[in-house]
Amino acid sequence: MRQNKTKAKLKSGETVFGCFVRYCDAGLVEVLGYCGWDFIVIDAEHGTIEPRDCENLARAAELRDITPIVRVTTNLPPIILRYLDTGAQGAHIPLISSPADAEAAVRSVKYQPRGARGLAGVRAAGYGQEQPFKDYVAQANAETLVVVQIETAEGVERLPEILEVKDLDVIFIGPTDLTNSLGVPGEVQHPKVQKTLERIVEMVRGSDKALGIMVSNAQGAQQWQERGARYIAIGLEPLLASACRSYLQTARARM
C-alpha cells in the first residue's frame, strides 16, 4: 500500500494544497498531476462520479504521486466502502453535525479494531496480492485520511464534542452549505457567517486536528493560512475560469 504523503505532511505540521475535480476524465487528473498538487479530491458528492470512475481517477493521481481522496455522497458505510475500495487514500464525509456522525465516519473508513469497514481483495488492498490482509489492514488504518465537513449550524455548535472523536485528521469548513444552514444562502461575507467561521477557527486551533477550507483563489488561500488552515482546497472551475479570462483579456488587448 502506498504511503499517504498528504497525511504525513499534515502530521509534520506542513500545509497541503488540493484541487476538487467532479469530472470523470482520468486524463484531466493526470494533467493536474503535473502541476504540483499535494492531493486531488475526487468529488462524488457534487458530480456524476461513480465508484468505477473513482478507481480510474485514483490511478491517474497515483501516476504523478499525488494523494487521491474522495468526497463521498453521504455518511453511510456501504457508500464509503465502495469508494475507498477503489484505492482512494482518504474520504471527505459531508454534513457532519454531531460526534455520532463523526464516529460513524471514522468507523466506515477504518478496518477492525478501530472500525467496521468490510475487507476484500479489492484494488485498495492490492487485489489481495501485495501483502497479507493483516498487514494491509494495519497499514490502511494508519494511512487513510479522515476529513469531516462542518457545514451546518448544528455541526458548529457541537464541534467541541466532534473534536474529541479519535482518528479524525481534518475539520473541513464547507462555507457554501454553512451559509445555507445559517439562513443566508451564498452570502459568505455576511457578518453571521464570518462570526461563525471565526468560532470554528478558534475551536480547531486548540485541537490536534488540522483545519481545512475551500477557497476560490490564491488570495483566499493566503488569508486562510494566516488564520491557521493547513488543508486548503480549491475547485477546478474557479481556476479554469480565472486562467481563461486572464488569457482572453490579455490576448484581445491589442485588437
Residue pairs with C-beta under 8 A, 6 or more apart in sequence:
1 124
1 125
1 126
1 130
1 131
1 136
1 139
1 140
1 143
2 62
2 89
2 143
3 143
4 67
4 89
4 90
4 143
4 144
4 145
5 38
5 65
5 66
5 67
6 16
6 18
6 38
6 39
6 67
6 69
6 89
6 90
6 145
7 67
7 89
7 90
7 143
7 144
7 145
7 169
9 15
9 16
9 38
10 16
10 145
10 169
10 170
10 210
10 230
10 231
13 230
14 230
15 225
15 229
15 230
15 231
15 232
16 38
16 39
16 230
16 231
16 232
17 37
17 38
17 39
17 221
17 232
17 233
17 234
18 37
18 38
18 39
18 40
18 41
18 67
18 69
18 231
18 232
18 233
18 234
19 32
19 37
19 40
19 41
19 233
19 234
19 235
19 236
19 239
20 40
20 41
20 43
20 71
20 214
20 233
20 234
20 235
20 236
21 28
21 29
21 32
21 40
21 41
21 42
21 43
21 47
21 57
21 236
22 43
22 46
22 47
22 48
22 49
22 236
23 47
23 49
23 236
24 47
24 48
24 49
24 53
24 56
24 57
26 56
26 57
26 59
26 60
27 60
28 236
29 40
29 42
29 57
29 60
29 61
30 60
30 63
30 64
32 40
32 66
32 236
33 40
33 60
33 61
33 63
33 64
33 65
33 66
34 64
37 66
38 66
38 67
39 66
39 67
39 68
39 69
39 233
40 57
40 61
40 66
40 67
40 68
40 69
41 69
41 70
41 71
41 92
41 233
42 49
42 54
42 57
42 58
42 61
42 68
42 69
42 70
42 71
42 88
43 49
43 71
44 50
44 54
44 70
44 71
44 72
44 73
44 83
45 71
45 72
45 73
45 74
45 92
45 94
46 71
49 57
51 82
51 83
51 85
51 86
52 86
54 70
54 83
54 86
54 88
55 86
55 87
55 123
57 68
58 68
58 70
58 86
58 87
58 88
58 123
59 87
61 67
61 68
62 68
62 87
67 89
67 90
67 145
68 87
68 88
68 89
69 88
69 89
69 90
69 91
69 92
69 145
69 147
70 83
70 84
70 86
70 88
70 90
70 91
70 92
71 91
71 92
71 94
72 79
72 80
72 83
72 91
72 92
72 93
72 94
73 79
73 94
74 94
74 95
75 93
75 94
75 95
75 96
75 101
75 104
75 105
75 108
76 108
77 104
77 107
77 108
77 116
77 117
77 118
80 91
80 93
80 105
80 108
80 109
80 117
81 108
81 117
81 118
83 91
84 91
84 109
84 117
84 124
84 144
85 120
85 122
85 123
85 124
86 122
86 123
86 124
87 123
87 124
88 124
89 143
89 144
89 145
90 109
90 144
90 145
90 146
90 147
90 169
91 105
91 108
91 109
91 144
91 145
91 146
91 147
92 147
92 149
92 172
93 101
93 105
93 108
93 146
93 147
93 148
93 149
94 149
94 151
94 174
94 177
95 101
95 149
95 151
95 152
95 155
95 177
96 102
96 105
96 148
96 149
96 150
96 155
96 162
97 152
97 154
97 155
97 158
98 154
98 155
98 158
98 161
98 162
99 158
99 161
99 162
99 164
99 165
101 148
101 162
102 148
102 162
102 165
102 168
103 165
105 146
105 148
105 168
106 114
106 115
106 146
106 165
106 166
106 167
106 168
107 114
107 115
107 116
107 117
108 115
108 116
108 117
109 115
109 117
109 144
109 146
110 117
110 140
110 141
110 144
110 146
110 167
111 117
111 119
111 137
111 140
111 141
112 137
114 141
114 166
114 167
115 141
119 125
119 133
119 137
120 128
121 127
121 128
121 129
124 140
125 133
125 136
125 140
126 136
130 136
131 139
145 169
145 170
146 167
146 168
146 169
146 170
147 169
147 170
147 172
147 212
147 231
148 162
148 168
148 170
148 171
148 172
149 172
149 173
149 174
149 177
150 156
150 159
150 162
150 171
150 172
150 173
150 174
150 178
150 200
151 173
151 174
151 175
151 176
151 177
151 178
151 181
152 177
152 178
152 181
153 178
153 181
153 182
153 196
154 181
155 162
156 178
156 196
156 199
156 200
159 171
159 200
159 203
159 204
160 203
162 168
162 171
163 171
163 203
163 204
163 207
163 209
168 209
169 209
169 210
170 209
170 210
170 211
170 212
170 231
171 200
171 204
171 207
171 209
171 210
171 211
171 212
172 212
172 213
172 214
172 231
172 233
173 197
173 200
173 211
173 212
173 213
173 214
174 214
175 188
175 193
175 197
175 213
175 214
176 186
176 188
176 214
178 193
178 196
178 197
179 185
179 186
179 187
179 188
179 190
179 193
180 186
182 190
182 192
182 193
182 196
183 192
184 190
184 192
184 193
187 193
200 211
201 211
201 227
201 228
204 210
204 211
204 228
205 211
205 228
210 229
210 230
210 231
211 227
211 228
211 229
211 230
211 231
212 229
212 230
212 231
212 232
212 233
213 224
213 229
213 231
213 232
213 233
214 233
214 234
214 235
215 221
215 224
215 232
215 233
215 234
216 234
216 235
216 238
217 234
217 238
217 242
221 232
221 234
224 232
225 232
